[in-house]
Amino acid sequence: MKKKNKKQPEKDHLLEDDVVRLHKSKGNGVLRRQIWVDIHGEVTRYSLAYINYHLYAGDNGRVLGYDNAHNYHHRHYMGMIEPVTFNNFLEIETRFQQEFEALHENVKKKR
């Protein structure tokens, strides 16, 4: 009797890995967006980060970030980490964008 080969479940795959470098005149830093999805297109992992060593040298320069590493959804802000409620990825992405824009405006005003 032949053994049936069990089909291995397909792994999540990296859908997006975007890096935007901000020019010094735009406040410096890097915006990084990584999104993994399952075979159904559902977001399974994500990492959104604003990195700027001129504003914060700790946490590998991550000034602001959201991710779901370590089995929970959380927010990074200048070295502090706090859990966040996750309803859907779009909500997290929108929150990150709004916080980044407010932070970026404050940095530009201080110049």
N, C-alpha and C positions, 0 to 999 in steps of 0.2 A: 504494500500500500504506500503510495507516494504521500509525502507531507505536503500540505498546502502552504504556499508561501503567504504569510499574512502581510497584507499591504501596510507598509509603514505609514503612519499619519504624516501628512505633509507638514513641514515646519513653517513657522511664521517666516515671512520674508521682509526685508527692508524695502519699503515702498519709496521713502524719500530720505535723502541725506543732504540737506541744503546748508551751505555756509555763505553768509553775506558779511563781507568785511566793510566796516564803516570807516570812511575816510576821516582823518583828523578833524577836518572842518565840520563833520557831521557828528562829532562826539567820540570818535574812536571806538574800538571794540569789534566784537564778532557776534553775529546772531547765528545760532545753530539750531536746526530743526531735524530731528530724526523720528521717523514713524515706521513701525512694523505692523503688518496686518496678517491675518490668518487667511485660509483659503476662501473664506466668504467675504473678504474685504473689510472685516471688522478690525479696528485698531486694538492691538494686544499689548503693544509697548510703545512708549514715546519718551522723548527727551527734548525739551525746549529750553534754550539757554541764551542769556546775554552775558558775554564774557568780556571784561574790560579790566585789565591789570592796573590801569591808571586810577580806577575808582575803588577797586578792592583786590588785594593780592592773595587773600586766603581762598580756600575752596577752588583752587586752580583758576582763579580769576573770575569765577562765576558770581556775577552781581545778582542776577535773578534767574531762576529756573524752575521748571515743573517737570517731574518725571514720575514713573511708576516702578522704578527699580526697587529692589529689596522687598518686593511683594506688598507695597502700599503706595498710594498716590500722595505726593508731597510737594511742597514748595520750598525752594532755597532762596534766601535773601541775605546776601552778605554774611554768609557763614551760619546763619540760623536756618533750621529745618523745622517745618511744621506740617502735619498731615492736612490734606484738603479733601473735601467731599467731591467725589467723582460721580457725575451724572452721565456725562458723555464727553468725548474728546473735543468736540467743537467748543463746548463751554470752557474747557481748560485752555484751549488755544486762544479764544477770545480774551479771557482773563489775562493771559500772559501778554498778549499784544497791547491791551489797555494799560497794564502796569509798566511795560517797557516804554510806551509812548509818554506816559506821565514822568517816568524817571528820566527819560531822554530830554524832555522839555526842561526839567529842573537843572540838568547838567548844562544845557545850552544857556540858560538864564544866568548861571554863575560865572560864565566867561566874561 
